[in-house]
């Protein structure tokens, strides 16, 4: 197939699209264009494949063939029936002149205008509530794309031609989803500090997900919730470790509009059915959600913004999420507000895993009171110290706190994984071996010298409910004893060597001559000082 022969490796094609925009804007901006237009291609290509199957009961040789078959039916009496059928199947209908295939053809013939793509965006957004405002962050009229209609259209046309090389016809949802994940990771790396808003590095995601799903892998209809979901990557990890991924129900909330849209696209690109997506744009702390649908979940995964500010208004003391604790997380540090929100939405037999800065383990005042109440209730199950410099937006060391709703014991497992990493160019990296060693320590739940400590409630009480990991796991490496005699011998050898070199240097200086009496006098004075 010509189209298949011309297609390159999916990731490299999609990433090369970034090169077209890289000189015009920074990664945090061009990620919206690239990921949005890739997503439009996905919607268009998926529609074309399904419409061809509906018409011809099979898979097309190329998208051009699918487009021709589609256009032919639309000219006949069955046009309206086909549209109704496709709307029911896909939740949207794309007219032939708004397909990505049509756009790419126009771009190759130098007849593409960005207005066509804008119409396509509008058509999708208006077709169903699940697509509302999905492309709002893609400004096709931005001067960053060029000055004036023609230059802006040309830039978009170049991007469309590049992205069209990606062969989605012969790529399943898993391949495309993974390629999209890779792109998001690359953008996170390029964006630096702003990346914390939308991306949790995969090694951290793996640990969080493996811990939270443990013992629930075979549950049909598993529910997973991330109230600070970013691009949805952490939520989507659950499908990698579940026995029945097609039945997982995903619940997520995100404050940042661009990131929320990215998460929605990410869900579709991973083949998640519309009925299993429950995503919301909103402020997790200011307004509790969900409150009406399913409100507690088998898994709660969180990587909230660290030590963020929040209102901490007195009214929150009556909020069911926080009312049991008598105090609120401080205004300047919302860490415990996020933690309590997640715990409130956890099922009685579920598991929650949250990443937070180490300060939550030992800070006093209101945070100390909340921590003590959690420990007395047996909610804190494990504390895992991660290596420093794991995230794009901060170099501080972080920890994972694992929580459970109701259990018999009040012991806490401490794991020090701070040295389990390889040094990377920008960030430290945890390999699969590092991750597995953490999971193994977590599963065994026993004391391992210099790595893990299973602390009883009494141990913690003696430490005034301070959970700072070095209080429990001593990873101090004692230095080898110094051999004094060997050290003295080394010092003597060094002195002898210095004396020898100095003697040679004085001999060389004695050979120096000058016609200037002042210089010779200074030289002789220096030689006398060195010979003393």
One Martini backbone bead per residue (centre of mass of N, CA, C, O) as a GRO file, in nm:
protein
  532
    1UNK     BB    1   0.094   0.037   0.025
    2UNK     BB    2   0.156   0.359  -0.026
    3UNK     BB    3   0.087   0.480   0.252
    4UNK     BB    4   0.257   0.278   0.414
    5UNK     BB    5   0.531   0.327   0.276
    6UNK     BB    6   0.534   0.646   0.352
    7UNK     BB    7   0.534   0.576   0.635
    8UNK     BB    8   0.652   0.637   0.939
    9UNK     BB    9   0.740   0.648   1.231
   10UNK     BB   10   0.522   0.772   1.444
   11UNK     BB   11   0.693   0.938   1.641
   12UNK     BB   12   0.881   1.086   1.437
   13UNK     BB   13   0.656   1.227   1.286
   14UNK     BB   14   0.525   1.382   1.518
   15UNK     BB   15   0.789   1.522   1.613
   16UNK     BB   16   0.853   1.672   1.342
   17UNK     BB   17   0.622   1.878   1.374
   18UNK     BB   18   0.772   2.052   1.586
   19UNK     BB   19   0.987   2.184   1.394
   20UNK     BB   20   0.790   2.389   1.258
   21UNK     BB   21   0.737   2.548   1.554
   22UNK     BB   22   0.999   2.596   1.728
   23UNK     BB   23   1.083   2.890   1.604
   24UNK     BB   24   0.796   3.039   1.699
   25UNK     BB   25   0.775   2.871   1.981
   26UNK     BB   26   0.712   2.727   2.265
   27UNK     BB   27   0.631   2.422   2.396
   28UNK     BB   28   0.373   2.515   2.554
   29UNK     BB   29   0.237   2.601   2.279
   30UNK     BB   30   0.296   2.378   2.049
   31UNK     BB   31   0.152   2.140   2.182
   32UNK     BB   32  -0.138   2.225   2.106
   33UNK     BB   33  -0.112   2.203   1.803
   34UNK     BB   34  -0.001   1.919   1.767
   35UNK     BB   35  -0.203   1.754   1.946
   36UNK     BB   36  -0.463   1.865   1.813
   37UNK     BB   37  -0.405   1.775   1.514
   38UNK     BB   38  -0.363   1.480   1.574
   39UNK     BB   39  -0.648   1.439   1.688
   40UNK     BB   40  -0.801   1.513   1.434
   41UNK     BB   41  -0.686   1.283   1.268
   42UNK     BB   42  -0.796   1.059   1.443
   43UNK     BB   43  -1.096   1.124   1.404
   44UNK     BB   44  -1.097   1.112   1.096
   45UNK     BB   45  -0.975   0.827   1.049
   46UNK     BB   46  -1.177   0.671   1.221
   47UNK     BB   47  -1.422   0.754   1.059
   48UNK     BB   48  -1.331   0.642   0.782
   49UNK     BB   49  -1.306   0.346   0.869
   50UNK     BB   50  -1.603   0.315   0.967
   51UNK     BB   51  -1.754   0.408   0.709
   52UNK     BB   52  -1.638   0.187   0.527
   53UNK     BB   53  -1.743  -0.052   0.691
   54UNK     BB   54  -2.044   0.029   0.660
   55UNK     BB   55  -2.039   0.014   0.342
   56UNK     BB   56  -1.812  -0.249   0.282
   57UNK     BB   57  -1.725  -0.446   0.501
   58UNK     BB   58  -1.423  -0.314   0.574
   59UNK     BB   59  -1.094  -0.237   0.483
   60UNK     BB   60  -0.912   0.000   0.363
   61UNK     BB   61  -0.636   0.072   0.172
   62UNK     BB   62  -0.725   0.378   0.200
   63UNK     BB   63  -0.836   0.693   0.278
   64UNK     BB   64  -0.913   0.771  -0.009
   65UNK     BB   65  -1.108   0.538  -0.054
   66UNK     BB   66  -1.296   0.613   0.179
   67UNK     BB   67  -1.374   0.895   0.074
   68UNK     BB   68  -1.502   0.807  -0.194
   69UNK     BB   69  -1.724   0.628  -0.071
   70UNK     BB   70  -1.854   0.849   0.101
   71UNK     BB   71  -1.927   1.052  -0.126
   72UNK     BB   72  -2.112   0.862  -0.284
   73UNK     BB   73  -2.332   0.815  -0.066
   74UNK     BB   74  -2.402   1.126  -0.020
   75UNK     BB   75  -2.543   1.131  -0.321
   76UNK     BB   76  -2.764   0.960  -0.207
   77UNK     BB   77  -3.038   0.824  -0.023
   78UNK     BB   78  -2.839   0.724   0.236
   79UNK     BB   79  -2.710   0.971   0.377
   80UNK     BB   80  -2.876   1.017   0.643
   81UNK     BB   81  -2.846   0.734   0.762
   82UNK     BB   82  -2.538   0.746   0.785
   83UNK     BB   83  -2.517   0.986   0.974
   84UNK     BB   84  -2.679   0.865   1.208
   85UNK     BB   85  -2.503   0.614   1.248
   86UNK     BB   86  -2.231   0.769   1.300
   87UNK     BB   87  -2.322   0.935   1.541
   88UNK     BB   88  -2.378   0.687   1.720
   89UNK     BB   89  -2.084   0.566   1.698
   90UNK     BB   90  -1.894   0.859   1.737
   91UNK     BB   91  -2.047   1.151   1.813
   92UNK     BB   92  -1.972   1.220   1.505
   93UNK     BB   93  -1.944   1.426   1.200
   94UNK     BB   94  -1.759   1.421   0.888
   95UNK     BB   95  -1.714   1.595   0.631
   96UNK     BB   96  -1.530   1.556   0.354
   97UNK     BB   97  -1.406   1.867   0.359
   98UNK     BB   98  -1.313   1.794   0.686
   99UNK     BB   99  -1.099   1.606   0.634
  100UNK     BB  100  -0.771   1.527   0.659
  101UNK     BB  101  -0.739   1.418   0.374
  102UNK     BB  102  -0.835   1.677   0.235
  103UNK     BB  103  -0.631   1.872   0.361
  104UNK     BB  104  -0.370   1.731   0.261
  105UNK     BB  105  -0.432   1.768  -0.037
  106UNK     BB  106  -0.446   2.076  -0.031
  107UNK     BB  107  -0.158   2.121   0.080
  108UNK     BB  108  -0.012   1.985  -0.167
  109UNK     BB  109  -0.178   2.209  -0.366
  110UNK     BB  110  -0.182   2.497  -0.232
  111UNK     BB  111  -0.518   2.516  -0.109
  112UNK     BB  112  -0.492   2.580   0.186
  113UNK     BB  113  -0.706   2.687   0.466
  114UNK     BB  114  -0.748   2.747   0.799
  115UNK     BB  115  -1.063   2.763   0.789
  116UNK     BB  116  -1.111   2.462   0.750
  117UNK     BB  117  -1.008   2.370   1.029
  118UNK     BB  118  -1.196   2.548   1.198
  119UNK     BB  119  -1.452   2.409   1.101
  120UNK     BB  120  -1.376   2.132   1.209
  121UNK     BB  121  -1.360   2.208   1.505
  122UNK     BB  122  -1.650   2.318   1.533
  123UNK     BB  123  -1.798   2.060   1.451
  124UNK     BB  124  -1.701   1.882   1.683
  125UNK     BB  125  -1.782   2.065   1.931
  126UNK     BB  126  -2.104   2.059   1.831
  127UNK     BB  127  -2.177   1.740   1.836
  128UNK     BB  128  -2.081   1.715   2.152
  129UNK     BB  129  -2.027   1.757   2.486
  130UNK     BB  130  -1.745   1.595   2.492
  131UNK     BB  131  -1.623   1.834   2.276
  132UNK     BB  132  -1.629   2.086   2.425
  133UNK     BB  133  -1.373   2.309   2.369
  134UNK     BB  134  -1.125   2.126   2.270
  135UNK     BB  135  -0.984   2.366   2.062
  136UNK     BB  136  -0.943   2.646   2.218
  137UNK     BB  137  -0.605   2.652   2.220
  138UNK     BB  138  -0.622   2.685   1.899
  139UNK     BB  139  -0.464   2.948   1.724
  140UNK     BB  140  -0.506   3.015   1.378
  141UNK     BB  141  -0.454   3.356   1.427
  142UNK     BB  142  -0.167   3.364   1.504
  143UNK     BB  143   0.138   3.539   1.477
  144UNK     BB  144   0.321   3.289   1.530
  145UNK     BB  145   0.251   3.163   1.237
  146UNK     BB  146   0.226   3.453   1.118
  147UNK     BB  147   0.165   3.707   0.878
  148UNK     BB  148  -0.126   3.643   0.795
  149UNK     BB  149  -0.313   3.425   0.621
  150UNK     BB  150  -0.102   3.282   0.439
  151UNK     BB  151   0.120   3.215   0.651
  152UNK     BB  152  -0.062   3.064   0.846
  153UNK     BB  153  -0.161   2.852   0.644
  154UNK     BB  154   0.121   2.740   0.570
  155UNK     BB  155   0.198   2.634   0.849
  156UNK     BB  156  -0.042   2.440   0.878
  157UNK     BB  157   0.012   2.282   0.617
  158UNK     BB  158   0.288   2.169   0.702
  159UNK     BB  159   0.179   2.013   0.944
  160UNK     BB  160  -0.022   1.835   0.793
  161UNK     BB  161   0.180   1.695   0.604
  162UNK     BB  162   0.348   1.564   0.830
  163UNK     BB  163   0.117   1.414   0.988
  164UNK     BB  164   0.014   1.243   0.737
  165UNK     BB  165   0.252   1.025   0.761
  166UNK     BB  166   0.079   0.901   0.964
  167UNK     BB  167  -0.025   0.560   1.023
  168UNK     BB  168  -0.347   0.495   1.145
  169UNK     BB  169  -0.468   0.255   0.987
  170UNK     BB  170  -0.205   0.060   1.109
  171UNK     BB  171  -0.283   0.160   1.410
  172UNK     BB  172  -0.332   0.106   1.718
  173UNK     BB  173  -0.426   0.242   2.016
  174UNK     BB  174  -0.164   0.172   2.165
  175UNK     BB  175   0.041   0.304   1.974
  176UNK     BB  176  -0.084   0.588   1.978
  177UNK     BB  177  -0.090   0.632   2.283
  178UNK     BB  178   0.219   0.603   2.322
  179UNK     BB  179   0.298   0.835   2.133
  180UNK     BB  180   0.152   1.054   2.293
  181UNK     BB  181   0.303   1.012   2.557
  182UNK     BB  182   0.578   1.079   2.445
  183UNK     BB  183   0.517   1.368   2.364
  184UNK     BB  184   0.445   1.470   2.644
  185UNK     BB  185   0.725   1.405   2.763
  186UNK     BB  186   0.886   1.590   2.571
  187UNK     BB  187   0.746   1.851   2.652
  188UNK     BB  188   0.825   1.839   2.946
  189UNK     BB  189   1.129   1.859   2.895
  190UNK     BB  190   1.119   2.137   2.736
  191UNK     BB  191   0.947   2.310   2.948
  192UNK     BB  192   0.986   2.225   3.243
  193UNK     BB  193   0.837   2.381   3.495
  194UNK     BB  194   0.545   2.360   3.352
  195UNK     BB  195   0.515   2.040   3.353
  196UNK     BB  196   0.377   1.991   3.633
  197UNK     BB  197   0.082   2.044   3.522
  198UNK     BB  198   0.086   1.759   3.312
  199UNK     BB  199   0.334   1.571   3.442
  200UNK     BB  200   0.422   1.234   3.525
  201UNK     BB  201   0.661   1.043   3.558
  202UNK     BB  202   0.661   0.713   3.485
  203UNK     BB  203   0.797   0.587   3.737
  204UNK     BB  204   0.596   0.716   3.937
  205UNK     BB  205   0.338   0.608   3.809
  206UNK     BB  206   0.403   0.310   3.845
  207UNK     BB  207   0.414   0.302   4.151
  208UNK     BB  208   0.137   0.414   4.216
  209UNK     BB  209  -0.028   0.203   4.051
  210UNK     BB  210   0.081  -0.066   4.164
  211UNK     BB  211  -0.012  -0.007   4.452
  212UNK     BB  212  -0.322   0.064   4.406
  213UNK     BB  213  -0.386  -0.222   4.245
  214UNK     BB  214  -0.320  -0.408   4.457
  215UNK     BB  215  -0.559  -0.672   4.462
  216UNK     BB  216  -0.736  -0.540   4.188
  217UNK     BB  217  -0.671  -0.654   3.898
  218UNK     BB  218  -0.954  -0.852   3.876
  219UNK     BB  219  -1.146  -0.617   3.858
  220UNK     BB  220  -1.455  -0.542   3.752
  221UNK     BB  221  -1.499  -0.209   3.724
  222UNK     BB  222  -1.277  -0.032   3.782
  223UNK     BB  223  -1.198   0.255   3.984
  224UNK     BB  224  -1.048   0.578   3.890
  225UNK     BB  225  -0.887   0.863   4.067
  226UNK     BB  226  -0.799   1.214   3.958
  227UNK     BB  227  -0.802   1.547   4.090
  228UNK     BB  228  -0.500   1.598   3.927
  229UNK     BB  229  -0.463   1.488   3.606
  230UNK     BB  230  -0.383   1.652   3.379
  231UNK     BB  231  -0.319   1.445   3.096
  232UNK     BB  232  -0.396   1.138   3.219
  233UNK     BB  233  -0.152   0.937   3.254
  234UNK     BB  234  -0.203   0.819   3.537
  235UNK     BB  235  -0.479   0.697   3.488
  236UNK     BB  236  -0.390   0.516   3.229
  237UNK     BB  237  -0.209   0.308   3.382
  238UNK     BB  238  -0.423   0.102   3.480
  239UNK     BB  239  -0.449  -0.065   3.203
  240UNK     BB  240  -0.164  -0.214   3.234
  241UNK     BB  241  -0.263  -0.385   3.523
  242UNK     BB  242  -0.531  -0.491   3.417
  243UNK     BB  243  -0.744  -0.758   3.328
  244UNK     BB  244  -1.002  -0.537   3.263
  245UNK     BB  245  -0.964  -0.255   3.093
  246UNK     BB  246  -1.250  -0.211   2.944
  247UNK     BB  247  -1.396  -0.152   3.251
  248UNK     BB  248  -1.275   0.100   3.323
  249UNK     BB  249  -1.324   0.385   3.538
  250UNK     BB  250  -1.279   0.735   3.475
  251UNK     BB  251  -1.171   0.992   3.709
  252UNK     BB  252  -1.139   1.354   3.647
  253UNK     BB  253  -0.957   1.659   3.744
  254UNK     BB  254  -0.908   2.005   3.607
  255UNK     BB  255  -0.805   2.342   3.602
  256UNK     BB  256  -0.656   2.346   3.339
  257UNK     BB  257  -0.769   2.380   3.026
  258UNK     BB  258  -0.548   2.262   2.843
  259UNK     BB  259  -0.507   2.003   3.015
  260UNK     BB  260  -0.793   1.898   2.999
  261UNK     BB  261  -0.794   1.861   2.689
  262UNK     BB  262  -0.557   1.665   2.684
  263UNK     BB  263  -0.698   1.441   2.847
  264UNK     BB  264  -0.930   1.390   2.653
  265UNK     BB  265  -0.756   1.305   2.415
  266UNK     BB  266  -0.602   1.076   2.556
  267UNK     BB  267  -0.841   0.890   2.597
  268UNK     BB  268  -0.914   0.844   2.300
  269UNK     BB  269  -0.621   0.748   2.207
  270UNK     BB  270  -0.668   0.488   2.416
  271UNK     BB  271  -0.968   0.377   2.365
  272UNK     BB  272  -1.179   0.516   2.545
  273UNK     BB  273  -1.482   0.500   2.631
  274UNK     BB  274  -1.715   0.733   2.683
  275UNK     BB  275  -1.862   0.587   2.934
  276UNK     BB  276  -1.560   0.579   3.093
  277UNK     BB  277  -1.566   0.895   3.094
  278UNK     BB  278  -1.496   1.127   3.384
  279UNK     BB  279  -1.455   1.457   3.314
  280UNK     BB  280  -1.333   1.769   3.477
  281UNK     BB  281  -1.363   2.121   3.503
  282UNK     BB  282  -1.184   2.218   3.804
  283UNK     BB  283  -1.176   2.287   4.157
  284UNK     BB  284  -1.108   2.060   4.391
  285UNK     BB  285  -1.124   2.231   4.663
  286UNK     BB  286  -1.363   2.437   4.627
  287UNK     BB  287  -1.514   2.183   4.471
  288UNK     BB  288  -1.671   1.910   4.506
  289UNK     BB  289  -1.567   1.602   4.326
  290UNK     BB  290  -1.790   1.387   4.326
  291UNK     BB  291  -2.161   1.394   4.431
  292UNK     BB  292  -2.358   1.197   4.246
  293UNK     BB  293  -2.222   0.993   4.145
  294UNK     BB  294  -1.970   0.835   4.182
  295UNK     BB  295  -1.771   0.890   4.499
  296UNK     BB  296  -1.611   0.615   4.515
  297UNK     BB  297  -1.284   0.440   4.497
  298UNK     BB  298  -1.045   0.200   4.437
  299UNK     BB  299  -0.865   0.437   4.310
  300UNK     BB  300  -0.617   0.683   4.418
  301UNK     BB  301  -0.450   0.934   4.224
  302UNK     BB  302  -0.166   1.165   4.309
  303UNK     BB  303  -0.016   1.494   4.174
  304UNK     BB  304  -0.001   1.762   4.322
  305UNK     BB  305   0.053   2.069   4.394
  306UNK     BB  306   0.305   2.199   4.575
  307UNK     BB  307   0.236   2.406   4.816
  308UNK     BB  308  -0.028   2.536   4.768
  309UNK     BB  309  -0.267   2.766   4.742
  310UNK     BB  310  -0.553   2.845   4.956
  311UNK     BB  311  -0.826   2.960   5.130
  312UNK     BB  312  -0.916   2.826   5.408
  313UNK     BB  313  -1.201   2.857   5.477
  314UNK     BB  314  -1.408   2.814   5.741
  315UNK     BB  315  -1.633   2.651   5.586
  316UNK     BB  316  -1.456   2.383   5.554
  317UNK     BB  317  -1.523   2.263   5.843
  318UNK     BB  318  -1.812   2.153   5.709
  319UNK     BB  319  -1.668   1.978   5.524
  320UNK     BB  320  -1.657   1.640   5.485
  321UNK     BB  321  -1.351   1.620   5.409
  322UNK     BB  322  -1.256   1.803   5.693
  323UNK     BB  323  -1.435   1.785   5.966
  324UNK     BB  324  -1.277   1.551   6.135
  325UNK     BB  325  -1.003   1.747   6.205
  326UNK     BB  326  -1.063   2.067   6.309
  327UNK     BB  327  -0.867   2.142   6.070
  328UNK     BB  328  -0.673   2.318   5.830
  329UNK     BB  329  -0.498   2.364   5.584
  330UNK     BB  330  -0.288   2.585   5.505
  331UNK     BB  331  -0.289   2.844   5.285
  332UNK     BB  332   0.026   2.786   5.185
  333UNK     BB  333  -0.061   2.458   5.226
  334UNK     BB  334  -0.253   2.210   5.045
  335UNK     BB  335  -0.165   1.912   5.082
  336UNK     BB  336  -0.387   1.805   5.292
  337UNK     BB  337  -0.632   1.876   5.121
  338UNK     BB  338  -0.575   1.675   4.898
  339UNK     BB  339  -0.554   1.421   5.068
  340UNK     BB  340  -0.844   1.435   5.196
  341UNK     BB  341  -0.998   1.430   4.936
  342UNK     BB  342  -0.902   1.151   4.841
  343UNK     BB  343  -0.986   0.985   5.092
  344UNK     BB  344  -1.292   1.049   5.077
  345UNK     BB  345  -1.295   0.892   4.772
  346UNK     BB  346  -1.244   0.622   4.912
  347UNK     BB  347  -1.275   0.312   4.946
  348UNK     BB  348  -1.270   0.089   5.204
  349UNK     BB  349  -1.090  -0.124   4.995
  350UNK     BB  350  -0.891   0.077   4.901
  351UNK     BB  351  -0.627   0.275   4.726
  352UNK     BB  352  -0.388   0.534   4.802
  353UNK     BB  353  -0.167   0.753   4.597
  354UNK     BB  354   0.068   1.017   4.694
  355UNK     BB  355   0.245   1.308   4.601
  356UNK     BB  356   0.489   1.472   4.821
  357UNK     BB  357   0.642   1.664   5.022
  358UNK     BB  358   0.828   1.611   5.312
  359UNK     BB  359   0.686   1.818   5.506
  360UNK     BB  360   0.429   1.636   5.574
  361UNK     BB  361   0.595   1.450   5.787
  362UNK     BB  362   0.682   1.714   6.009
  363UNK     BB  363   0.496   1.929   6.026
  364UNK     BB  364   0.312   2.129   6.216
  365UNK     BB  365   0.036   2.212   6.357
  366UNK     BB  366  -0.218   2.143   6.160
  367UNK     BB  367  -0.062   1.913   6.017
  368UNK     BB  368  -0.003   1.752   6.276
  369UNK     BB  369  -0.302   1.694   6.348
  370UNK     BB  370  -0.379   1.544   6.092
  371UNK     BB  371  -0.162   1.325   6.107
  372UNK     BB  372  -0.248   1.205   6.380
  373UNK     BB  373  -0.535   1.122   6.296
  374UNK     BB  374  -0.449   0.931   6.068
  375UNK     BB  375  -0.279   0.741   6.252
  376UNK     BB  376  -0.504   0.666   6.458
  377UNK     BB  377  -0.686   0.549   6.207
  378UNK     BB  378  -0.487   0.391   5.996
  379UNK     BB  379  -0.444   0.540   5.706
  380UNK     BB  380  -0.138   0.509   5.717
  381UNK     BB  381   0.061   0.264   5.541
  382UNK     BB  382   0.282   0.436   5.367
  383UNK     BB  383   0.635   0.548   5.316
  384UNK     BB  384   0.805   0.694   5.023
  385UNK     BB  385   1.126   0.771   4.930
  386UNK     BB  386   1.243   0.969   4.682
  387UNK     BB  387   1.426   1.093   4.460
  388UNK     BB  388   1.577   1.349   4.355
  389UNK     BB  389   1.510   1.498   4.061
  390UNK     BB  390   1.229   1.371   3.906
  391UNK     BB  391   1.121   1.646   3.819
  392UNK     BB  392   1.061   1.924   3.609
  393UNK     BB  393   0.959   2.149   3.850
  394UNK     BB  394   1.155   1.995   4.064
  395UNK     BB  395   1.432   1.901   4.295
  396UNK     BB  396   1.287   1.795   4.517
  397UNK     BB  397   1.212   1.578   4.742
  398UNK     BB  398   0.987   1.302   4.751
  399UNK     BB  399   0.671   1.141   4.842
  400UNK     BB  400   0.488   0.850   4.918
  401UNK     BB  401   0.147   0.812   5.014
  402UNK     BB  402  -0.026   0.549   5.170
  403UNK     BB  403  -0.384   0.478   5.173
  404UNK     BB  404  -0.646   0.375   5.403
  405UNK     BB  405  -0.953   0.344   5.545
  406UNK     BB  406  -0.987   0.030   5.658
  407UNK     BB  407  -0.804  -0.117   5.931
  408UNK     BB  408  -0.653  -0.289   6.188
  409UNK     BB  409  -0.395  -0.142   6.172
  410UNK     BB  410  -0.110   0.116   6.262
  411UNK     BB  411   0.107   0.062   6.084
  412UNK     BB  412   0.423   0.165   5.918
  413UNK     BB  413   0.578   0.181   5.608
  414UNK     BB  414   0.923   0.234   5.540
  415UNK     BB  415   1.082   0.377   5.243
  416UNK     BB  416   1.415   0.405   5.100
  417UNK     BB  417   1.453   0.540   4.753
  418UNK     BB  418   1.679   0.774   4.718
  419UNK     BB  419   1.910   0.566   4.567
  420UNK     BB  420   1.706   0.475   4.326
  421UNK     BB  421   1.915   0.572   4.067
  422UNK     BB  422   1.984   0.749   3.768
  423UNK     BB  423   2.176   0.973   3.616
  424UNK     BB  424   2.071   1.246   3.440
  425UNK     BB  425   2.080   1.527   3.259
  426UNK     BB  426   1.816   1.648   3.411
  427UNK     BB  427   1.708   1.381   3.539
  428UNK     BB  428   1.631   1.149   3.742
  429UNK     BB  429   1.628   0.782   3.712
  430UNK     BB  430   1.404   0.510   3.715
  431UNK     BB  431   1.413   0.191   3.685
  432UNK     BB  432   1.264  -0.113   3.676
  433UNK     BB  433   1.442  -0.221   3.906
  434UNK     BB  434   1.379  -0.002   4.109
  435UNK     BB  435   1.073  -0.040   4.110
  436UNK     BB  436   1.067  -0.342   4.194
  437UNK     BB  437   1.211  -0.302   4.468
  438UNK     BB  438   0.984  -0.129   4.590
  439UNK     BB  439   0.748  -0.332   4.553
  440UNK     BB  440   0.876  -0.556   4.719
  441UNK     BB  441   0.894  -0.402   4.987
  442UNK     BB  442   0.590  -0.345   5.002
  443UNK     BB  443   0.486  -0.641   4.994
  444UNK     BB  444   0.646  -0.757   5.243
  445UNK     BB  445   0.632  -0.578   5.497
  446UNK     BB  446   0.944  -0.530   5.608
  447UNK     BB  447   1.240  -0.527   5.757
  448UNK     BB  448   1.521  -0.358   5.592
  449UNK     BB  449   1.826  -0.285   5.588
  450UNK     BB  450   1.846   0.050   5.474
  451UNK     BB  451   1.526   0.039   5.338
  452UNK     BB  452   1.324  -0.076   5.576
  453UNK     BB  453   1.035   0.000   5.807
  454UNK     BB  454   0.825  -0.143   6.056
  455UNK     BB  455   0.610   0.059   6.225
  456UNK     BB  456   0.472   0.111   6.506
  457UNK     BB  457   0.263   0.303   6.680
  458UNK     BB  458   0.464   0.343   6.913
  459UNK     BB  459   0.698   0.453   6.749
  460UNK     BB  460   0.541   0.703   6.649
  461UNK     BB  461   0.460   0.821   6.921
  462UNK     BB  462   0.755   0.864   7.022
  463UNK     BB  463   0.785   1.070   6.756
  464UNK     BB  464   0.535   1.262   6.751
  465UNK     BB  465   0.429   1.192   6.454
  466UNK     BB  466   0.690   1.164   6.302
  467UNK     BB  467   0.776   1.074   5.941
  468UNK     BB  468   1.064   1.092   5.908
  469UNK     BB  469   1.254   0.860   5.760
  470UNK     BB  470   1.536   0.867   5.927
  471UNK     BB  471   1.391   0.770   6.196
  472UNK     BB  472   1.359   0.460   6.063
  473UNK     BB  473   1.578   0.476   5.827
  474UNK     BB  474   1.912   0.363   5.823
  475UNK     BB  475   2.147   0.478   5.559
  476UNK     BB  476   2.413   0.481   5.694
  477UNK     BB  477   2.751   0.494   5.585
  478UNK     BB  478   3.025   0.360   5.704
  479UNK     BB  479   3.335   0.442   5.724
  480UNK     BB  480   3.634   0.353   5.687
  481UNK     BB  481   3.901   0.284   5.852
  482UNK     BB  482   4.189   0.446   5.938
  483UNK     BB  483   4.528   0.403   5.847
  484UNK     BB  484   4.772   0.561   6.012
  485UNK     BB  485   5.038   0.438   5.904
  486UNK     BB  486   4.970   0.477   5.605
  487UNK     BB  487   4.934   0.783   5.622
  488UNK     BB  488   5.223   0.851   5.719
  489UNK     BB  489   5.370   0.730   5.476
  490UNK     BB  490   5.234   0.915   5.265
  491UNK     BB  491   5.336   1.183   5.386
  492UNK     BB  492   5.640   1.119   5.360
  493UNK     BB  493   5.639   1.082   5.052
  494UNK     BB  494   5.543   1.367   4.989
  495UNK     BB  495   5.775   1.523   5.123
  496UNK     BB  496   6.005   1.397   4.956
  497UNK     BB  497   5.897   1.493   4.680
  498UNK     BB  498   5.901   1.797   4.740
  499UNK     BB  499   6.205   1.818   4.799
  500UNK     BB  500   6.304   1.723   4.526
  501UNK     BB  501   6.161   1.935   4.345
  502UNK     BB  502   6.281   2.186   4.485
  503UNK     BB  503   6.576   2.124   4.421
  504UNK     BB  504   6.543   2.133   4.113
  505UNK     BB  505   6.439   2.426   4.099
  506UNK     BB  506   6.691   2.567   4.224
  507UNK     BB  507   6.893   2.472   4.012
  508UNK     BB  508   6.754   2.621   3.776
  509UNK     BB  509   6.773   2.910   3.899
  510UNK     BB  510   7.094   2.919   3.910
  511UNK     BB  511   7.112   2.933   3.583
  512UNK     BB  512   7.015   3.208   3.591
  513UNK     BB  513   7.041   3.519   3.399
  514UNK     BB  514   7.136   3.881   3.420
  515UNK     BB  515   7.207   4.224   3.345
  516UNK     BB  516   7.022   4.286   3.586
  517UNK     BB  517   7.088   4.354   3.915
  518UNK     BB  518   6.801   4.352   4.039
  519UNK     BB  519   6.713   4.072   3.941
  520UNK     BB  520   6.951   3.911   4.070
  521UNK     BB  521   6.892   3.987   4.362
  522UNK     BB  522   6.603   3.862   4.372
  523UNK     BB  523   6.686   3.576   4.293
  524UNK     BB  524   6.885   3.521   4.531
  525UNK     BB  525   6.676   3.566   4.755
  526UNK     BB  526   6.485   3.331   4.669
  527UNK     BB  527   6.693   3.103   4.695
  528UNK     BB  528   6.753   3.138   4.999
  529UNK     BB  529   6.459   3.085   5.097
  530UNK     BB  530   6.441   2.791   4.970
  531UNK     BB  531   6.706   2.680   5.141
  532UNK     BB  532   6.603   2.699   5.448
   0.00000   0.00000   0.00000
